[in-house]
Amino acid sequence: MLLGVCEWLATKTSFTAKNIRIFFVLLVLLAGTGVALYLILWLVKVFSGE
């Protein structure tokens, strides 16, 4: 939603963007790793040229 990671990841997998967003929110609330994972995936998205 902020950086387009969920939509990008949805095109790469068979999950919907809504399900991926829910997963990230749960990771942030439960383990606190969702933000770091989101930023890492954003970097992968940016540097992969897509």
Buried (B, 14 or more C-beta within 10 A) or exposed (E): EEBEBBBBBBEEEEEEBEEBBEBBEEBBEEEEEBEEBBEEBBEEBEEEEE
